């Protein structure tokens, strides 16, 4: 615009100078002014129209986003009603309604993705995905469109499992459009074979062009004739500025082969961009502190040779188990098994930070493995991620029976799995630390590692705790009686305990009694006056004073809140 203004004014003065006539000068200045005014008005009108369209587009997207809540309020009750007790004819109608609501939800997800693209057009949110599962999921979402056109989609892959790094929100629309173009350009009652392959540098989807050559013409219609005669040439989405922009951002290419008569959509294995959003790697610190907590809580914890959390992975599919192991090894120490019984033995012996297992395992399935771990006092605190690789009509009951912390349905993103693992491990470590600080006080983590990690010392904690719990109703339980049962002197027990925990054993006994009292009160099965006798404190006033001092509230107040 500034260029036009400058040229107009310069041209006016140049012509006026040539003719050296004032009348011409005035006339040309008027024409130049009108010309500039017209261009300025046109420019402002275009800007106003752009702003209006932008606002209209934003309103459109936000309106669809606000529909999600009422749809959810319809979807959830319908799924609740559609169960085994529902009459068959009503169940069929409800299933049809639920499928269409899920389809509507999928389209709303696409609109949400469009909103993200609108707000962050140049930012790549790159995460790791298993290529086969990701593309099968995308192709399955287009099966209905292909069926309506009387076309069958066939998927062929040249690999078993492979990882790629991409922005799903930006690449998915490109893939969908590429496949729908192939469907639109094919004859009815025909098959489309989608060949998916991967190399070290890139992965691609190739589709054959049918005999009519419509697909090739769709992509090469804007190409010069000499370029079209090459064996292979690069094209783009000629009718969509948005898809062309997304493909360029993700380093995508469309290649047309005149020799093989195929059209290929190609992307790099690792998408990269200067402005991409970076996910910070998983970080687990304070290795010494974790070992101290293990020594105090676990009977025989495994020796930690690195800061990486230990994860037990159980899956009967050798290929998928190997693939998951390779994806997780960088951040975690993985111990993999194909047998449920072997996994159970390892978990009980080594007490890992996390367990990941498939529902289908040899000898003991994942649901039983998870249930046994969660109902055992020794292993119930270990977080468990259970996943299923097949459609299970009884998934709700299996999920409920397993008692697993997280239940995933395949296909799932590796990035999502790592986030779940990180959250579960960090939350579990925080809970274990909080529990020990509540029992031993804040000081127990400040004890030197050499004082608490000596081989052979850690069983003392579990032995003493066991004796206290077995004799909790004994009012005369003392350090001397515990030492006698352990076969050591009172002084030796007192010194070792103080060295290990940083506090006196009498205080620990009192804390155990208070925690037990709190547990009994919260159960709702006991009255306040029944508690002292069960925890070895027959003096009611003494019990009330210690309880209030420990929890900051009276026993009666605890019962009121139950």
N, C-alpha and C positions, 0 to 999 in steps of 0.2 A: 504493500500500500504506500509506504513512504517512497519507494522507488518510482511509482506512478506519479506521485505528487511532484517530485523533483523533476522528472522528465517533462511533465506538463508545463510547469513554470519556466523551465529552461527553454523549452521549445517556443513558448509564447514570446519571451523576450528576444530570442534569436530571430524570429520572424519579424517582430516589430523593428528590430535594428536593421534588418535587411530592407524593409520597405520604407523606413524612416518617415512614417506618417502617423500622426497622433490619432487619427480616426481608426486606423487599423490597430494601433496599440490598445485603444480603449475596447474595441470589439474583441480582440484576442484575449484581453484580460477577463472580459465578461464570460467568454466561452470557456477559458481555463477555470474560472471560478465555478461556473456551472458544472463543468466536468469533475472538478474535485469534490463539489458538494454531492453530486450523484454517486461517486465512488464511496465517499464517506457514509452516505445514507445506506447504500447497498451493503457495505461492510458491517455497519451497526445492526442492520436487519438480520444478516446472517448470524451474527453473534447472539442476537436475541433469540433467534430460532433454535440455535444450538443449545442455549441455556434452557429454553423451554423443553426441548426434547430430552435433555439430560434430567431435568426435574421430573418430567413425565415418566421416563424410564425408571427412575428411582422410586417413584410412587407406585408404579406397576409392580416392581420387585418386592417392595415392602408390603404391599397389599396381599400378595401371594404368601409371603412369609407369615403374616398374621393369621392365615387360614389354618396353619399347622395345629394350633391348640384345639379348635373345635373338631378337626379331623381325628386327632388323638382321642378326644373324649367320645367319639363315635366308635373308633377302631377297637379300643381296649374293652368296652363292654361287649361288643360283638364277639370278640375272641373268647371272652369269659363264658358267654352263653353257648357258643359252639363247642360243646364237649360231647362225651360219650352218651350222656343222658338226654341229649337233644334228639327229637324225632328226625328220622332220616330225610324226609322231604324238606323240613325247615333247615336242617343242617346243610343241605346242598345249596339252598338259597343264601344262607349266611356265608358259606364258603365262597360263593361267587362275589358277594358284597365285600368280603374281607380281601380277596385277591385284587379287586378294583381299587379299594382304599390303599392297599400297599403300592399299587401302580401309581396312584395319585401322589403318595408320599415320595416315591422315587422321582417323580417330576418336580415336586417341591424341592427335593435335594438338588436337582439340576439348577433350579432357579436360585437357590442359595449359593450354588457355585458360581452362577452368573453374576450375582451381587458381589461376591468376593473378587471376581475378575474385574468388575466395574470399579471397585474401590482400590484394588491393588493390581493394576494392569501389567506392571513391569517386575513383579516380585515372584520368584519361584519358591514354593514351599515343598522342598524335595524330601521324600521319604523312601525307604527301601520296601520293595514289593517282590513277591514271587511271581515271575512273569506269566507262567502258565495259568495259575489260578486267577490272576488279575484279568487276563485277556479272555479266559473262558467266561468269567463273570460278565464282562462287557458284551461278549457275543451272545450269551444267554438272554441278556436284556433286550436284544434285537430279534430274537427268535419269533416273537409274536408278529413283528412287522414283516419278516420274511414269509411267515406262514400265510398271512393275508394276501401276499403276492404270489402264493403257491410256489415258493422257492425254499429249498432245503439248504441249510448252512452246515458244512462239514469242516471240522477242525483237525488239522494235522500239525504235529510238533516234532521238531528234530532234537529234542532234549527232554530230560525227565523233570529236573527242578533247576531253576536259574533265578538269580537275584538281579534286579535292575533298580536304579535310583531315578525317580521321576516325580513330577508334580501331577498327581492324579486329577485334580480339578481342571487343569489346563490341557492335559493330553487326552482325557476321556472324550470331550466333544470332538476332537480331531478324529479319533478312532471311530466313533459312532458315525460321523459324516462319511468317512472313507468307506465303511461297510455298507451304509445305506445307499451310497452312490453305486456300489457294486450290485446291490439288490435291484435298484431302479433300472439299471442298464442291462439286466439279464432277462431272458425270455421266461414266461411262466412255465411251470412244471420242470424247471431245470435245477441243477445242483451248483452251489458255489463252494469251492474248496479253498479254505483259508489256511495257507502254509505259514506257520510261525517258526522263525529260526533266530539264532543268536550266535554272535561271534565275540571276540574279546572287545571289540570297539563299539559294535552296534547290534541292535535287535530290529527285526522287521516282520511285517505282515505282507504277504504277496497273494494277489488274487488273479486268476487267469481272465483275460478278456474273451468274451464269447465271440462267436463267429461274426456277429454284426458289427463289432468294433466300436460300439457306442461308448464304452468306458474310456478307451484310449482317446477318442475324439473329445470327450468331456474335459480331459486334462490338457490336451495339446492344441486346443482350438485357437489359443492366442500365441502359439509358437510360430516362429519363422519357418518357412518351408525347408530351408537347409538344415535347421535344427531337428525338424521332425524326421528327417531322413537318416539321422544317426542311429546306431545300434541301441543306445540307451541315452535318454536325456531327462533332465530334471524339470518338474512342473510344480504347480501350486494350485490351491483352491481358487480358481479364477472368479467365481461368483460370490465369494465370501471374504470380505476384508478382515473380519474378526478371526476366522480360522487361519487365514494366511499369517496374521500377526502372531497368533498363538503358536503356529508351527515354527515360525522364525524364532520366537522366544525360546522354544524347547529344542532348537537345533534339528527340527524335523525336516524330512525331504520326501517328496513324491517322485519316484523314478518309473519311467515308462520304458519297457524293453520291446523293441520291434522284432527282436530275434525270438524270444520266448513268448511274446504276446502276453505279457503280464504287467500289472501295475503294482508297485511296491511302496508301502509306507515305512520309512526308516527313521529310527531315533537312536541316539547314542545310549550306551549302557548306563552311563552316568551323566545325567543332565547337569549342565553347569551354567552359571550366569553370575556376573559381577555383583548383581543386586539380590541374589538369592538369600532367603532366610536361613540362618545356620542354627541347627539344633545342637545344643551343647552335649557332648558325650556323657554317658553315664559315669558318675563319679562316686565311689564309695571310699571314704577316708577313715581315719582313726582305727587303724588295724589292731593296735595294741588294746584299745578299749573293747573291741569286739571279742578278742580272745579272753579278756577278763570276764566278760559277761558269759561266754561259753563255759568257762571253767566253773562258774558259780551255778549255772542253770543246768548244764548237761553232765550226765554221768561220765561219759567217755567221749568228749568231742574230738573230731579229727584235727590234726595239726595243720594250721593255715600256713601255706608256703608263699602266699601272695595276698595282695589286697583285694583280689577279685572274689566275689561271692561264689560259693559252691552251689551248683544246680544239678539235680538229678533229672534226667530226661528219659522218659519211657515211651516207646512207640514201636509197634510190631512191624511197621513199614520201614525197611532198611534204608531205602532211598530218601524218604522224607526225614527220617531221623538223622541221617548223615548230612542232609541239607541244613536242617535246623542247627546241628552242632557247628557246622562251618560258619553259619551266620552269627552265632552267639559266642563263639570261642574268644573273640577279641575282648569282650567285656566281662565274661563269666568263665569259671572253671566248670566244664560240662562233664558229667559222668552219665553215659547213655546206656540204656538197656532195652531189650526187646521183650523181656519176660517180666511179668508183674511180681512174681515171687522174688526174683533176683533184685529187683528194684527195692522191694520192701526190706530185704536183708541189708542192703547198702544204706538205706535211709536210717534204719535203727542203729547201725554201727557207726555211721559218720555224721549224722545229724546235719544235713545240708541247710542252706539258707532258703531254698525254694525247691518245689517239686513241680515238674511239668509232665503231664502224661495224657495219652490218647485214651478214649473210652474202650478201645479194642486192643487188648494185650494178650499174650500167651499165658496160660496157666491161671492168671488172676487178672480180671479186667480192671480198667481204670477206675470205674465206679466203686468196686469193692476195695481196691487199694486206697483210694481217697477216704472212704468211709472208715476203714481200719485205722488209718493214720490219725484221723480227726477224733476218733473215740478212744485213743490211747493217751494216757496221761503223759507218757514220755514224748510223744510226737505231735500232740494236738496243736501245738503252737506254730508248727512249720506251715507256712502258706503254700497253697496248692492251686495250680492252674490246670483245669481239665478242659480238653477240647475234643470235639467230635468231627469226624470227617465224612459223616453220612447223615442223610435226613432221618431223624428219629421222631416218630410220632409220640413216643413216650418220653420225650426229652425233659419235660417238666418234672416228672417223677424221678428220673435218673439224676437230674440236677439236685433235687431235694434230698435224695438218698446219699449222694456222694459227699455232701457237706463241704464241697470245695469252695475256696474263696472266690474264684473267678471261673466262669464257664464260657469258652469261646467256640464259635461255630466256624468251620472252615468254609471258604478261604478267608484267612485273616492276614493283615499286613504285618510284616516283620517289625516295622517301626512301632505299631500298636502293641505287639507282643512285648517288645523291649520296655515300653512305657509301663505296661501292667507289671512286668517283673520288677522294675525299679521301684515302683510305688509300694508293692507288696513287701519287698525286702526292707525298704527304709522304714515303713510303718511297723513291721515286725520287730526290727531292731530298736525302734523308739519305745515300743510297748515293753520289751524285755528290760531295757535300761530303766524305764520308769518304775517297773515293778521292783527291781533290785534297789533302786534309790529309795523307794518307799519302805523297804524292809531294813536296809543297811544304812540309809542316810546318804547325803550327797558326797560324803568323803570317800566312799569305797572305791570310786574310780581314780582317786588321786594316789592310791597306793602304788608303789613301784611294781613294775611288771615282774621283776625278779622275785618279789616277795609272794606273788600270787600265782605265778605260772610254773612253779617248781613241780617237776614230775612227782606224782604220788601224793601231793597235798590236797588236790581238789576233791577227792572222795570224802574228806572230812565234812565238807559242807552238806552233802546229801545225807551222810550218816547221821549227823547231828539233827538235821531237819526231820528225818524219819523218826528218830527217837522222840523228839518233841511232839510230833503229831500223834504218835502212838500213845503218849502219856499226857495228852493235853488236859484231861480232866483231873490229873493228879496235882493237888495243891502244893505238895511237897517236892515237886520237880525242881531240882537245883543243878548247878554246875557240877557239884560233887557226884550226884546220882548219874548224870550223863557221862561223866568221866569214868565212873566205875563200870558202866555198861560198855564203854569203848575199850576198857582195859588200860587206861593211861591215868596219870596223876591229875589232880584238879588244877595244879599250877601249870602243868604242861598244856592242858586243854585250853586254859584261859589265855596263855601266851600265843598259842598257835591260832586260836580264833581271832584274837585282836590283830595279829599280824595279817591274817587273810582278809578280814572284813573291815578293820578299822574301828570297830565298836565292841562294847562289852557283850558277852553272851547273854547276860540277864536281860539286857535291852532287846536282844533278838527274840528271846522267849516271850517277852511281853508283846512285842509286835506281832508275833505269830498268833498269840491269843486274841489280840484285838482284831486282826484280820479275819480270824475264824468267827469271832462274835459278829462282826459286820456281815459276813457271808450268811450266817444263820438268821440274822434280823431281816436281811433283804429277801430271804426265801419266803418269808411270811408264815412259816410253820411254827415259830416259837414266840412266846411272850417274853418281855424284857426280864422278868424275874426267873425265867428258866435258863437264861444264858449263862450266868456266872458259874453255876455248878458244872456245866458242860465244858468250860474252858479252864477249870481249876482256880477260880476266884470266887469263893463262897461269900465274901463280904460285898454286899450290893453297893454300898457307898464307894468302896475302893474301886469296884468295876466301873461305876458311872464316872468317877473322876478321871480314871485312866483312859476311858473311851472318849470322853470329851476332849481331853488333852491330845489324843492321837488324831481324831477326825475333825475336831472343831465343832462338834454338835453332840447332843445327847442321844442315847439309845432310843428314847421315845420319839425324838424328831426323825430318826432314821426310819422307824416303822411308819410314821405318818406319810412319808414320801414314797413308800412302797406301793 
